Amino acid sequence: MSLPRAKFIKNFPGCPVEATLGFLDGKWKGVILFHLMQGTLRFNELRRKLPAVTQRMLTKQLRELEQSGLVSRTVYPVVPPHVDYAMTPLGMTLKPVVDALAAWGDDYVFCSPEGRELRMASDGLYAPARRSSRAEAAKTNRPRKESAAPT
């Protein structure tokens, strides 16, 4: 299987960051990877976790992740069709990167409960509620503390 070329590689030849982001380019790929790193999911399970993504877009993003070797697709010959998506060993090498993004988001980005509002801590409207990140919780094998809503 040949790997897709990074989309922007001609802008900065030899740049590993640009090349890597070329594989992760897409509005939903990071979130798809985040959910698949929790375990194997069927298409509709993944779709329920991402209600804002259309079926067509989810299919497209999953195909691209599969072509790049980050996600595997297993089709079971049953009726109705059963398709599982899982991270490949190559895809799991991105776990520290995805965990770091999640930890940064926990510390510096506020998401309203309705999911309609994103604010950065630097905008002065609120202060980060906690400094304990997912990565720190994982290191100590303790559950993360949920942050309080900003006042």
Secondary structure, 3 states (H helix, E strand, C coil): CCCCCCCCCCCCCCCHHHHHHHHHCCCCHHHHHHHHCCCCEEHHHHHHHCCCCCHHHHHHHHHHHHHCCCEEEEEECCCCCEEEEEECHHHHCCHHHHHHHHHHHHHHEEECCCCCCEEEHHHCCCCCCCCCCHHHHHHHCCCCCCCCCCC
